[in-house]
Amino acid sequence: MDTVSAGASGRAAEPMWCYRLGRALYVHVTASANSVTLIQSRGPGFKTVFLPAGVRPGAEPSDEELFQEVQRELAREPADAVVFAGLGEPTMRLGTLVALGSRLRGLAPELRLNTNGLGSLQHARDIVPELTSAGFSRVSVALNAAGPARHRCAMRPRVGGRSLCPAEGFEAVCSFVRAACAAFPAGNVEVTCVEAPGVDVAAAEHLVRQLTPVGAAAAFRTRSFHPLAPTEGVATVAHSAAHAGNTDVLASLCHQALVAPDDQGNPPIVWAGNAGHAEAIRLLVERGCPVDAPGRSGNTALHRACNQAHATVVSALIEARADVNVLNSKQQTPLHHAAFYQHRACVAALVDAGADPTKTDGRGKTPAEDTADMDVQADLVVAVKHWQEAPRL
């Protein structure tokens, strides 16, 4: 049996290239990219606190370093899947993907690739057969647009140092999706679209339905967009003040201004929750703003505060009688967000306030099933036990 490497203290070495999200082990393959990266496409406010120390611009681990670390991490704790993703575009190192996939076959239940879909164009050949031969059984492709012009704007594809014309890059991704659907098991190809401003998500979903036959159709999934602040030049005074925590300005505004959504669909209270301003939350609630008002993707101030680890804001919202079991458009509760992003203090506050730890999201997962933090998971297992044992009216 292979031993797990350890330092002088006897503790297992901290991972440099691997990280856990939910029950999957993610692997950073390269920092190189031939488009906007999948992380960048989520918006400037998207937090990547889950990335380990080795994942940074210019970081290029060797094949052997990656294999040894993945093997060590799987020995330390099994995973439902090994996902090749990271800071850059994994297919830039196609040889590494194929080599690692072949060596890891059988060590994990599933090998998955997260990609921008430009790999075949990058390597001037259909790379799907190489992926399936290496043991990959699932792929997620970031389309992020419904047409060529929007795809070029959102992803800025380039190959060999050359920026691609809109039709070239977009068709390359669509062709990759078609090839993947023909080669991978039914239901194992996913196409994603970030709900960024200006993106017609419904049209993107319709396009994906048209790309492949019904029997081999790709699944479509939206990903939330994370702006850093209300859209400059479009945001009202109320939204900007809520994001900045400026209670003096908020106090001077009429009720209509305090409850109106901005161009991203977020009312001021959601921005206050996202930015971590408890006093602004209290003022808005006192002024009659609905504490559970939904914003983009159905996320409330409580969802956003849990996403960003603002424990004091979570407490303030609970004090204001926010619904701790409110659902967003993906059927996720705030507890799902707190657990997934590994914010233990937020999890504790929600559980203490009566959050239901047995609720499942749109993918059928409970919060405990969708966290990579073992302490958070242990807390939630106890919470589930207490919830199930508690008398119900």
N, C-alpha and C positions, 0 to 999 in steps of 0.2 A: 504493500500500500504506500502511495506517495506521501511524504511528510509535508506539512505546511511550514514554510520558512518563517523564522521568527528572529527578532532581535535579541539583544542581551537580556532584555527584561522577560523573555519568554512569550511575549505577545506576538500574535500574527502580524506580519508586515501590513501596513496600510496600503490599500490599492492605489496605484498611480494612474491606471488607464481604464479601470472599470468602475462603474457606479450602478446603484440599484434604484429602480423606479417601479413601484408596485412589487410584483413577484418576479420581475425579469431582471437579468443581469445585462447591463448595457456596456458596450465596448467601444472606446474611442480608437479609431483606426488611423485617422490622419487629420491634420489641420488644413490641408489643401482643399480647395473647392473650385468648381467651375460654374458657380452661380451664387446668388445669395444663399447662405447656409440655411438649413432647416431651423436652427435656433434663431438666426437673424430674422427670418420670415415671421416669427411670432410677435415681433414688435419690440420697440426700444425698452419697454418696461418689463419684458420677460426676464425673470430671474433664473440664473443657472447656478444657484448655490449648491446643487447636488453634484456638480462636476468635481472630480478629485484633483489632487495637486498637479499631476502630470499633464492634465488636459489644458493646454494653453496654445496661443498662436506659435507656430514653429515646432510644436511637439510632434515628433515622428518616431514612435516606438518601433523596435524591430519585430519581425514575425515571432521570434523566439520569446521576446519579452512579453508580447501579447498572449501567446499560448500558455506560458508558465503562469501568468497572472490569472487568466481565465480558469485554468485548471485548479489553481490554488483557491480561488474564490468559490468555485463550485464544490470543492471538497469541504470548505468552511461552512457553506450553506447552499443547499440545492436551489435551483431556479426553474421556473416554468419555461423560460426561454432565454436564449442568448441572443441579444439584439445588437447588430453592428450599426453604430450611429456615431455620436460624438460631435466634435466641434466643426469638422469639415464634411466633405462628401466621400463616403466610404469607397465608392467605385473608382475613385482616383487611384486606389491601390487594389486593383482587381486581383492581381496575383496573390496578395496577402489574404484577401477574402476567400479565394479558392483554396489556398493552402491551409488556412485556419479552419475553414469549414470541413475540409476532409479530415483533419486531425481531431476535431471536436465532435465529429459524428458519433452519436451514441452516448456522449457525456452529458448532453442536455436534451430534454424532450423535444425542443424545437430550435432551429436556427432561423433568425429573421433578419432582414435587411431593411433599413430605413434609407431611402434614396430620393434624389431629385429626378430620377428617370432619364438622365442624360448619359448614362454609362455606355450604352451601345454606340451613340454618336461619338463620345469621347474616344472609344477604342476602335472605331470604324468596323464594328462587327456586332452581331447579335450576341450579347453576353449572357442572355437568359439560360441557354443550355449549360454554360459553365457553372452558373450558380446552382442550378438544380442538381448537376452531377456532383457538386461539392457538398450537397446535403441541405441546402437552403430549401425550406418548405413554405415560407411565408415572406411577403414583401409589402412594404408600405411606401407609396409613391406620392410625393408632394407635388400636386398640380398647381394649386393656388390661383387658378384663373379659369375662365370659361372660354377664352379666345386668345389668339396669338399676341395681339397688342398688349393686353393686360398681363399676359404671362411674361412678356419681355420686361414690362414695367416692374412687376413684382419680384421676378427672379433674376433678371439680368444675366441670362445664360451666355457662356463663352467657352470656346474650345480652342486649344492651342494658342491662347492669347488673343483670339479673334472674337469679338462680340458677334453673336448670331443675329440674323434678321428674325423678326417675330415669327414667321411661319416655320422657319427651320428648327428653332428650339422647341416650339410648342408641338410640332408634329413628331419630333424625336421622342418627347415624353409620351404622347399618345400611342406611338408605335411600341414603345417599351411596355406600356400597360397592356396592349393587345397581345404581345408576345408572352408576357407574364401570365395573363389569364389562360392562354392556351397551354402553358407548361406546368403551372402550379395547381395543386388540388383545388377543387371548387370551393370558393369562399375564402381562399387564402391570399387573395390580392386585395389590398386596400388602397384607395385613392383619397388623399386628404386635401382639404382646402381651408386655409386660414381666413377667418371672418374679418379681414382687414377692410378699412374704409374703401369704397369704390369697387369692391369685388362682388359680382353677382353670384352668390353662393347657389341659388336655385338653378341658374343656368349651368353652373359647373356640375352640379349633380345630374342634371339632364344630359349633359355631354357624356359623362361617365357611363350612364345607362345605355347610350348609343354606341359606345366604343366596342362593346363585346356582346356576343349572344347571351340570351337570358340564362342558359345553363352554366355559363362560365363568367357571368357578370362580376365585375369588381364591386366590392363594398365601398360605400362612400361615407366619409367621416369628416366633420368639421372640427377645426381646432380654433380655440379662442385667440383673439388678438389682444396684445397687452401694450396699450399706449403708455407713454411715460407721463403724459399730462393731457388735459383737454386739448383738442386740435387748435393750434395757434391760428388766430385770425377768424375762427369760427365760434370758439367758446364764448359764452356769455360771461358777464362779470360774476355771476353766482357760481358757475362751474369753476372758474379760475380761483375764486376766493375759497371755495370749499377745498380744492386741491392744495392750496397754500395754507389752509387753516386760519384764514383771516376772519375771525369772528366779528370784528368791527364792521367790515364791509357786509358780511352776511346779515348782521342785525339791522342794517339800513335798507335792506331790499324787501320788496313786497312778496307775499306768499306765492303768487304765480311764478315769479322768477326763481323761487327756492325749490319748486317742484318740477319745473320743466326739464325734459330730457334734452341733451345736446345732440350734435350730429352723429355721435356714436351710440346714442340711445341711453346714455347714462344721466340720471338726475344728479344734482349736486351732492346728495347724501352718499351716493356710491363713490364719488371721487374723494369725499372726506374719509370714507372707510378704507379706500385703496391707499391713500397717502398717510393714514395713521393719525388722524386728528380727532381725538376723543372729545375735546371741547366743542369743536365744530359740529360733531354728531349731536351732542347734547342740545346745542342751540337750535339746530335744524328740527330736532324732535319737538322741542318746546314751541317752535313756531308752527307746528302742525304738519311737518313733512312726514309722509308714511315711512316708517322705519324699515319696512320690507319692500320698498319700491324696487322693482327689477330694473336692471340696466342691460348692457349688451350681453347676449347669450343667456339672459334671464338671471344673471348673477346679481345678488343684492349686496348691500354694504357689508353684511356679515360674511358672505362668500369671499368678497375681495379682501376683507381684513384677515380672514383665515389664510387666504392665498399668500399674503404678504407678511404673515407672522406678527401682526399688530395685536398682541394679547390685551393691551389696555383698551383698545377700541372694541375688541370682542366683548370684554366685560361691560363697556359702556352700552353697547348695543343690547346685550342681554338685560341690563338694568332697564333699558328702554322698552323691554318686552318684545324684542325681535323674535321672530319665529325661528327656533334653532333647527327645525326640520324642513325649512322652506326648500323647494326644489328649483334648480335652474333648468335650462332647456335640455340638458343631458341627464336629467333626473338625479343630479348630484345634490346632496345636502352640504351645508358648510362643514360638517364633520368629514365628508369625503375630501374636501379641499385641504383641511387641516392635516388629515392623515397622509394624503398623497405627498404633500409638500413637507411632511415630517416636522410639524410644529407642535411639539408635545404640550406646551402650555396652553395653546388654543384648544387642543383636543380635550384636555382636562377641564377647561372652563365650559366647553360645550356639554360634555358628559355630565358635569355637576348641575348644569342648567336643564337637564332632561332630554338632551339630544338622543335620538334613537340609533344605537350602534348596529342594529340589525337591518336597517334600510339598504336596499340594493339600488345601484344606479342603472343607467340605460344599458350597461354591459353586463348587468347581473352581479356586480361586485359590491360587497359591503366595504366600509372603510378599512376594516382589519385586513381584508383581502387585497387592498390596493395601496399598501404602504410598504416601503423598503426599510423602515426604521423598526428594529426589533423591540425597542422599548415602547414605542407607540403601539405596535401590534399587541404586545403583552398587556398594555393598559386597556386596549379595546377588547381583548379576549375576556378580561375580567369584567369590563362594562357590559358585554353581551350576556355574561352569566348572571350578573345582577339584574339586568333588564328582564331576562327571561324568568327569573325567580320572583320578581316584584309582582304584587297583586295588581290586577287591572280591573277597572270599573266596567 
